[in-house]
Amino acid sequence: MNWIKKDLIGLENLTKEEIETILKTAVSFKEISSRQVKKVPALRGKTVVNLFFEPSTRTKTSFELAAKRLSADVLSFEVASSSISKGETIVDTAQNIEAMKVDCFIVRHSVAGAPELISRNVSSAVINAGDGCHEHPTQALLDLFTVKENLGKIKGLKISIVGDILHSRVARSNIWGFTKLGAKVFVCGPPPIIPADAEKMGAKITYDIEEAIKDADVIYLLRLQKERQKENFLSSLKEYSYFYGIDENRYKKIKKGAVIMHPGPMNRGVEIKSDIAERENSLILEQVTNGIAVRMAVLYLTIGSRK
């Protein structure tokens, strides 16, 4: 299949076939990271710009490594020292950088819709690296890839996403991705941080952690995103941990063969006990490893396979 999309803004607007194309492409790229020389010339001569308006460790580093392993040139844009601090708009900033003949923008922003706004005003490819509480498509793609690699399939699996669903762009992208590939998605957490539209997206809502983990194939944990909460939805982290955290007692109820995932950063001792995060069925570090292969695939499809 020829990839014809200019941008990757979210999984909501991707078809099942398009998602599967990205995952298949990522399989061939994963092997590159295990070589002695971790580089191929697929994007030689291309320039990728990291345009991050929010702090990031894993996503920014992962995109940078992915681009460099494809032999692209990478520019990491420092917002604090840019003209944005002088009042320049994000569109003006992107257009000025594009005038230097770059090929792709990786955009992270605290406002939902910022990457799409930029994409409408530049001819370069735009990849959403997380926008507000909207979507984080490459995180969901690497999660899909990791589940399929470890469990052999996605269709028919029970995926339980537990935590701050309301403020999580990762949760939204994962709901779209997993449901399109045939999984049954449950979302679980305290009522104030479970959005009512989750069911419209295809997920089942439960406020009972026991129901969420029962027979689940994947238990996907999210941290409480205090930086995006405008109100105090919970009385304390201790209370949240007591009712929704994965401790030893709940861990024993997880079915054999189930896996635990987390997009990071983890609040150890809150959503998951520290030692449980290190166990054999934890895929947390595998997610980080697979992020490079998936982002290589996305970069290749958006700017390397275009005619």
C-alpha positions, -999 to +999 in steps of 0.1 A: +000+000+000+013+035-009+011+059+020-006+090+007-012+111+039+009+142+044+005+143+082-001+121+112-024+141+135-043+113+153-056+077+150-092+088+150-090+096+113-068+066+103-084+034+089-077+000+103-056-007+071-035+024+076-027+015+112-017-020+101+005-005+074+024+015+100+028-016+123+040-038+095+065-012+084+078-009+120+086-046+121+112-042+094+127-012+111+130-028+146+159-050+135+180-019+126+183-010+163+200-043+171+227-039+144+262-029+152+257+001+129+222+014+137+217+034+105+201+031+071+200+058+043+162+059+039+159+096+048+193+108+037+190+144+026+158+150+046+155+174+075+133+168+106+125+195+131+115+188+167+091+216+175+083+209+212+064+235+232+061+212+262+087+193+281+094+158+269+121+131+275+110+098+259+091+111+229+116+138+219+146+115+223+128+087+205+119+108+175+154+122+173+170+087+174+144+075+149+153+103+124+190+098+129+188+061+123+171+068+090+200+092+082+179+124+084+193+157+097+176+167+129+170+202+143+157+204+179+140+238+183+143+255+217+111+274+223+123+293+254+150+311+233+129+315+202+109+344+188+078+329+203+089+344+235+087+377+217+052+372+206+056+354+173+028+329+165+034+292+161+023+294+125+048+322+117+075+302+135+067+270+115+065+289+082+098+307+089+115+273+096+099+258+066+114+285+045+148+269+053+136+239+032+129+214+060+107+183+053+089+174+085+078+189+118+074+168+150+050+190+171+042+188+208+020+215+223-002+220+254-031+232+233-052+206+215-053+212+177-019+230+175-003+204+152-033+204+129-032+242+127+005+241+117-002+213+092-028+235+074-003+263+070+028+244+058+035+220+030+060+199+051+048+168+069+035+173+104+035+145+130+016+151+163+038+142+193+010+150+217-014+180+218-032+190+249-058+163+259-065+154+223-042+127+209-007+112+210-008+089+180+028+075+180+025+065+216-007+045+208+010+030+177+040+018+197+015+003+223-003-016+195+030-028+182+041-040+216+009-058+224+008-076+190+045-085+193+040-100+228+005-115+226+004-123+189-028-105+181-050-076+191-084-086+179-106-100+207-082-089+235-095-071+266-076-039+271-081-021+304-069+015+306-068+026+343-062+061+355-067+098+345-086+092+313-100+127+311-067+144+307-049+117+288-042+121+251-025+087+252-058+071+264-078+087+235-053+075+209-052+040+224-090+038+225-092+046+188-063+023+179-073-008+199-110-006+190-102-002+153-081-034+154-108-053+171-100-052+209-125-047+237-114-016+256-124-008+292-116+025+309-115+027+346-108+053+373-126+077+397-158+091+381-145+128+380-117+118+357-136+095+333-150+114+303-185+106+293-176+105+256-154+074+262-183+052+253-189+071+221-153+063+211-160+026+216-148+020+252-167+005+281-167+026+313-162+010+347-154+026+380-145-007+396-109-017+394-117-054+401-140-055+370-113-038+349-085-062+357-107-093+357-098-114+326-079-084+311-051-093+287-035-059+290-036-036+320-026-002+308-018+022+337-019+060+335-005+085+359-026+113+374-018+144+352-017+171+378-002+196+353-033+194+331-059+193+359-075+227+365-094+214+396-085+190+424-105+159+413-092+137+441-085+143+478-050+127+477-027+104+458-028+080+487-066+077+482-062+071+445-035+044+451-058+026+476-087+024+453-071+021+419-034+013+422-019-021+413-006-035+445+004-071+454-032-080+463-046-069+429-016-082+410-025-118+422-059-114+406-044-107+371-049-136+348-020-157+337-004-143+305-017-108+310+008-079+306+012-045+323+019-013+304+025+023+311+034+052+288+056+070+314+066+088+334+055+065+362+045+076+397+059+046+414+039+037+445+008+055+432-006+037+401+017+008+405+039-006+432+076-002+423+085-039+423+055-049+402+067-025+374+099-046+372+083-080+368+085-103+338+050-094+325+058-057+326+063-043+290+071-008+301+107-007+289+098-027+258+074+001+249+103+026+250+124+003+228+096-002+203+089+035+201+120+040+180+109+014+154+074+028+152+085+064+148+110+053+122+081+037+103+060+069+107+088+091+095+095+069+065+059+066+055+052+104+057+084+118+041+104+088+028+078+069+007+062+100-009+066+103-047 
